[in-house]
Amino acid sequence: TRARTGADSHTHHQGAPSIGCGRAAGGMGRLFLRYIEAESVHCCALCATHLAAHDQVVSRQFRGRHGDAWLFGDVINVNDGPPEKRLLLTGLHVVADIYCNGCDTRLGWKYVEAYEEQQKYKEGKFI
């Protein structure tokens, strides 16, 4: 089932096959991934790495690069790119793109800082 959390994620339900650990894309050494034990888990669409439990969805009323997106309170198995100022539909924010630790796919972004007071609730959350 494909969740509308961005272009590169989908949902797995408990009982889905386990994710195999391998080598990081382009990296060396063993890749260690965390797993979420929940009834519904959002995963990377390309490599099935666990990203967030469904109960971490804060809002489904967001827009991403490729259309509708969901705001998550917390995610795992991602790494951040460098923070940058970006003018979004709701104003100027400092964001950092986030990438899957399993396959290095760009998944969305993390809100680092919001300049407008009514947008501060997004800080530390993820699209």
N, C-alpha and C positions, 0 to 999 in steps of 0.2 A: 504494500500500500504506500503510495507516495504522499508524503506530508507536504504542505505548502510552506516550508520553512526556508525556502530559498531554492536555487536551481540545483543544488548538489547535496540534498539530504532526503531521507525517507524514513519511514517508521517500521520497526520490527516489533512483533508481539512476543511475549514470553513463549518459550518453546521453539523459537527460531534457532537455526544452527549457530553454533559458537563461532566466533571470529578467530581465525588463525593468526598468530603473530609471526611476522617475517621480518625482513629488513626494511628500514625506512626508505622511501623513494629517494634515490640518489645518495643515501647516507651509508654509513658503515656501522657495524655492530648489530646487536639484537634490539628489536623494537618492543618496548613494553607498553601495552595499552591497558587502560582500566575498563572494567565492565560494569554496567548498570543492571541491577536486579530490580526490575519493575515490570508491571504488566504490559506497558507500552513504552518503547524506547525509540528515539529518533536516531538514525544512523546515517553515515555517509552513503550516498547513492552509488558511489563507485567502488568502495572497498568494504562497506558494511561495518566500519568502526563505530562503536557506540559514541554518541555525542551528548545526548540529554534524555532524561526521563520526561515523559509527557507532562508530569506535574510541574515542570519548570517553565511551561509556556505561560508568559505574562499577558500577552496580547496577540491576537491574530489580525489586527488592524494596521499592519505596516506594509510598506512598499520597499522592495529590494531592487537590485540592479535589473532583475529579470521579471519583475511583477510582484504579486502578493508575497508577503513574508511574515514570519512570526517573530515576536520578541521573546527571548528566553532569559530567565534569571541567572542560570548557570549552565555551563557546558563543560565537558571534559574532552581529553584527547585532541586538543587544538593547540596551535601555537600562534602567536601574534606577529604581524608584520610591524613595521615602524609606524608610530602615530603620525597622523597628518590632519590638517584642517580640511574639512570637506563641507561644501554647501549642499545640504539636503533639503528636502521639501519643507521641513520644519525649522530651517535656519542653519546657522553655522555650528558645526560640532567638530571636536577632535575625535577621530576614530582610528582604529587599527584593523586592517583586514585580518581575518582569522583563516587558518589553513588546517586541514585534516592531518593529524599525526600519522595516519596510516598510509596515505597516498599523496599528501601535499596539495590536494585540491583546494582552491580558494572557496570557502563556504559562505562567507558573509563578512560581518565586521563586528567589532566590539566598540561600544560607546565609551570613550575615555573621558570626555568632558563635553558638557553642554553649556553654551554661553547664556542662553535665555533661561530664566528662573523656572518657567513652566515646563521646561524640557529636562531638568536636572534628574528626574526620576529614571531616565534612561542610562545614566552613568553606571558603568560596570556591568551592563547587560549586553546581550548579543542578538544580532539579526542573522 
